[in-house]
Amino acid sequence: MNLNLEDKVVVVTGGAAGIGKATVAAFENEGARVVVWDLPDVNVTQAEAVNAAAEKAVAEHGRIDVLVNNAGIVRDSQLVKWKDGQVASMMDDDTFDAVVSVNLKGVFLCTRAVVPHMIRNGSGVVLNASSIVGLYGNFGQTNYAATKAGVISFTKTWARELGKYKIRVNCVAPGFISTEMVKAMPQKVLDSMAGRTPLGILGEPEDIANAYVWLASDTAKFVHGAVLSVDGGLVMGT
């Protein structure tokens, strides 16, 4: 297969750890030139910082061919926790807003900053990180699930808007992935996660990274507006 990623300029947000770090390595292995946007250098929630980072990437590399909107955070809490006939706790405004700011607004700001450069260049690929919880919901993740569902809507909408400029937009929905953060969980939790997956295992960050590489490549040139689940077959009820 001809991936045709040699010397492509790829921006990866949240590329310093986890799936983002694996994504950076996967693109570099294909000969791409990768630019990482991550704290403290680039805060994806701040429009001025994102716009400046986009301009800098173009000034240094001449263009941006691929944007991987990987940056995201988790701040879990039940909407309302009820105990002994009264409210024990609620998801507070700051917890909700923090996740929306990074996971949803950050994707919007980064894509808005990069797309004009892609239009001028006559092509591009935008890849967004959703999640299986964006498709199915998840207990204690009102904020996170909403943002990941929103990212799917971004993908569908931008596919309609940007296709005429030869810009492909797609989305990856990971299942349970064995990142460093996940590995720190108790073993019984990890076993439960694996047990809910039909393949009986957790995914690796490289599994998601490889999906991004494929979607960015010429072998996926007719894939547009899609949501690719990389989840070991995880479905509701398993």
C-alpha positions, 0 to 999 in steps of 0.5 A: 500500500502507498500511504504517501505520508513521506514529508507530510506535515502533521499536527497532533494535539495532546501529543506528549503522552498516551494515544497522542504520543503513539500517534506522533511516533506512528506518523514519524515512522511513515516519514511525516514531519510532526508538530506537537501541540500540547501544554505548556506551549499550546493551550487548545482552549485559547484561540490566540495560542492556537492561531499563533501555533498554526501560523508558526507551523505553516511558516516553518514547514510551508503547510499543514497536511493533517490535523489530529485533534487528539487532546482531551481530558476526563473529569468524571462525576455523576450528574446527581448522586443521591444518598439517604434521601438527599443530594450527596453531590452533583457535577459542578459547573467547573467540572462540566466546563473544563471538559467541554472547553478542552474536548469540544471547544479545543477541537473547534478552535484548532480546526478553525485555525488550520482549515484556511491553510488547508484550503489554500493548499488545496487539500488536507485531512482532519481527524477527530478523537471521539470515543465509544462513550460518545456513541453509547453514553457512560455512567458518570461521564455526562460532560465527557460523553457529551463532548465526544458525541459533539465531536462526531457532529463536528465531523459530519458537519465539516465533512459536508462543508469541507469536502469541496476543498478536498479536505477529508474529515473523519473521526476515530472512536476508541474503546478501552485503551491501555494508556499509562493512566488506565494501567494505573487503575486497580487490576479488577477494574482492568479485568472488568474493562477487558471482560466487557470487550468481545476480544477479551483484551484492552487496546493499545495506544498504537491501535488508535495511532494506526487508525489515524495513519490509515485515515490520513493516507491515500489508501483512505482517499474515499473515506469521508465523514466516517466514525471508525470504532476501534474498540475490540468489538465493544457493544452495548450490553457486553 
